[in-house]
Amino acid sequence: MSLDPKLVHRASKALLRFIDKNTFKKSKTLLIDDPEQLHLIISTKDVATKERHKPYRIPLRHPMYDENSSVCLIIKSGHEDTVEKIKELGIPQIKEIITAEQLKKNCKTYEARRQLLATYDLFLADDRLLNSLPKLLGSKFFKAKKLPAPVNLLSKNLKTEITRAVSCTYFRPSK
């Protein structure tokens, strides 16, 4: 898929000018209390033939998740040395690290999964574990669009990998 960057740039500038023009007309005061929200919807012509659990990563200039956000990281069972490495990095967003085995044991019930879903803003998971997670997490994660984002925990620069994963948004093509 190829987009003309100049055309996209012109279209986004025109959209922002339109929003500014309409905001100024609507507001009688010079100070605006609420910032405008802009939602971008991406659609594709080709329908995915194979379900893909690994989403496309879209980097954001201004990340949605800051230091106050709570992030849960799901890792493979038997990799407790990775837990220590991540804790030493001191990434403020990661509030809890759960192994896949703990997830199986603690989140068997529907209520436990719902509580886990409500506790964290974002879920990250080891990319080697990504295909088995939808079955473990259940349909509630699909409906809330909070499926875990992939992280390569075998990366040499682990802090950069996790920071990049937190500062992106993800596109999951659906059938």
C-alpha positions as CSV (number, residue, x, y, z in Angstrom):
1,M,0.0,0.0,0.0
2,S,1.4,3.4,-0.9
3,L,0.2,6.8,-0.1
4,D,1.3,10.0,-1.6
5,P,2.9,11.8,1.4
6,K,2.3,15.3,0.0
7,L,-1.4,14.5,-0.5
8,V,-1.7,13.2,3.1
9,H,0.1,16.3,4.4
10,R,-2.2,18.7,2.4
11,A,-5.3,16.9,3.5
12,S,-4.4,16.9,7.2
13,K,-3.5,20.6,7.0
14,A,-6.9,21.3,5.4
15,L,-8.6,19.3,8.1
16,L,-6.9,21.2,10.9
17,R,-7.7,24.5,9.3
18,F,-11.3,23.5,9.1
19,I,-11.4,22.5,12.7
20,D,-9.7,25.8,13.8
21,K,-12.2,27.8,11.7
22,N,-15.2,26.1,13.1
23,T,-13.9,26.2,16.7
24,F,-13.4,30.0,16.4
25,K,-16.9,30.5,15.1
26,K,-18.5,28.3,17.8
27,S,-16.7,29.9,20.8
28,K,-17.6,33.4,21.9
29,T,-14.7,33.5,24.3
30,L,-11.0,33.7,23.4
31,L,-10.1,31.0,25.9
32,I,-11.2,27.5,25.0
33,D,-11.6,25.1,27.9
34,D,-11.7,21.8,26.1
35,P,-9.2,20.9,23.4
36,E,-10.6,19.5,20.2
37,Q,-10.3,15.7,19.6
38,L,-9.4,14.3,16.3
39,H,-10.1,10.7,15.5
40,L,-8.4,9.0,12.5
41,I,-10.1,5.9,11.0
42,I,-8.0,3.8,8.7
43,S,-9.6,1.4,6.3
44,T,-8.1,-0.9,3.7
45,K,-9.5,-2.3,0.5
46,D,-8.0,-5.8,0.9
47,V,-9.6,-8.1,3.4
48,A,-7.2,-10.1,5.5
49,T,-7.2,-13.7,4.5
50,K,-5.4,-15.0,7.6
51,E,-6.0,-13.8,11.1
52,R,-3.0,-11.9,12.4
53,H,-2.5,-11.6,16.2
54,K,0.5,-9.3,15.8
55,P,-0.7,-5.8,15.2
56,Y,1.0,-3.1,13.1
57,R,2.8,-0.6,15.2
58,I,2.1,3.1,14.5
59,P,4.6,5.5,16.3
60,L,3.1,8.6,17.9
61,R,4.8,11.9,18.3
62,H,2.9,12.5,21.6
63,P,2.3,9.2,23.3
64,M,-1.1,8.3,24.8
65,Y,0.5,6.7,27.9
66,D,2.7,8.8,30.2
67,E,4.5,7.9,33.5
68,N,1.3,7.8,35.4
69,S,-0.2,5.1,33.2
70,S,-0.3,1.6,34.4
71,V,1.1,-1.1,32.1
72,C,1.1,-4.9,32.7
73,L,3.8,-7.0,31.0
74,I,3.1,-10.7,30.3
75,I,6.1,-12.9,29.8
76,K,6.8,-16.6,29.1
77,S,6.9,-18.9,32.1
78,G,10.3,-19.8,33.3
79,H,11.9,-16.5,32.4
80,E,12.3,-15.0,35.9
81,D,15.7,-13.6,35.0
82,T,13.9,-11.3,32.5
83,V,11.7,-10.0,35.4
84,E,14.8,-8.9,37.3
85,K,16.3,-7.2,34.1
86,I,13.1,-5.3,33.6
87,K,12.8,-4.2,37.2
88,E,16.4,-2.9,37.1
89,L,15.6,-0.8,34.0
90,G,13.2,1.3,36.1
91,I,10.5,1.9,33.5
92,P,7.9,3.8,35.5
93,Q,4.8,2.7,33.5
94,I,5.3,-1.0,34.2
95,K,3.4,-1.7,37.4
96,E,3.3,-5.5,37.2
97,I,5.0,-8.4,35.4
98,I,2.9,-11.6,35.1
99,T,4.0,-14.9,33.6
100,A,1.8,-16.9,31.4
101,E,1.5,-19.6,34.1
102,Q,0.3,-17.0,36.6
103,L,-2.2,-15.8,34.1
104,K,-3.6,-19.3,33.6
105,K,-3.9,-19.9,37.4
106,N,-5.2,-16.5,38.5
107,C,-7.5,-15.5,35.7
108,K,-9.6,-18.7,35.1
109,T,-12.8,-17.0,36.1
110,Y,-14.6,-14.3,34.1
111,E,-14.6,-11.9,37.1
112,A,-10.8,-12.2,37.5
113,R,-10.2,-11.4,33.8
114,R,-12.6,-8.4,34.0
115,Q,-10.7,-7.1,37.1
116,L,-7.4,-7.6,35.3
117,L,-8.7,-5.7,32.3
118,A,-9.9,-2.8,34.5
119,T,-6.7,-2.5,36.5
120,Y,-4.3,-1.6,33.6
121,D,-4.3,1.0,30.8
122,L,-2.1,-1.1,28.5
123,F,-1.0,-4.7,28.2
124,L,2.3,-5.7,26.7
125,A,3.4,-9.3,26.0
126,D,6.4,-11.2,24.9
127,D,6.0,-11.5,21.1
128,R,6.7,-15.3,21.3
129,L,3.6,-15.6,23.5
130,L,1.3,-13.5,21.4
131,N,-0.6,-16.3,19.5
132,S,-1.6,-18.1,22.7
133,L,-2.9,-15.0,24.6
134,P,-6.3,-14.5,23.0
135,K,-7.4,-17.9,24.3
136,L,-6.1,-17.1,27.8
137,L,-7.5,-13.6,28.0
138,G,-11.0,-14.2,26.6
139,S,-13.4,-12.2,24.6
140,K,-13.6,-9.3,27.0
141,F,-10.1,-8.1,26.0
142,F,-11.2,-8.2,22.3
143,K,-14.3,-6.1,23.0
144,A,-12.4,-3.6,25.0
145,K,-9.6,-3.5,22.3
146,K,-7.0,-4.1,25.0
147,L,-5.2,-7.0,23.5
148,P,-1.5,-7.1,24.5
149,A,1.0,-5.3,22.3
150,P,4.0,-7.3,21.3
151,V,7.5,-6.6,22.8
152,N,10.7,-8.4,21.8
153,L,12.1,-9.4,25.2
154,L,15.2,-10.9,23.4
155,S,16.2,-7.5,22.2
156,K,19.7,-6.2,23.2
157,N,18.3,-2.8,24.2
158,L,15.3,-3.9,26.3
159,K,14.5,-0.4,27.7
160,T,14.2,1.1,24.2
161,E,12.0,-1.8,23.0
162,I,9.6,-1.4,25.9
163,T,9.5,2.4,25.7
164,R,8.8,2.2,22.0
165,A,6.0,-0.2,22.6
166,V,4.4,2.1,25.2
167,S,4.7,5.2,23.0
168,C,3.0,3.7,19.9
169,T,-0.6,2.9,19.0
170,Y,-1.5,-0.4,17.2
171,F,-3.6,-1.2,14.1
172,R,-5.2,-4.7,14.1
173,P,-6.7,-5.5,10.8
174,S,-10.0,-7.4,11.1
175,K,-11.8,-9.6,8.8
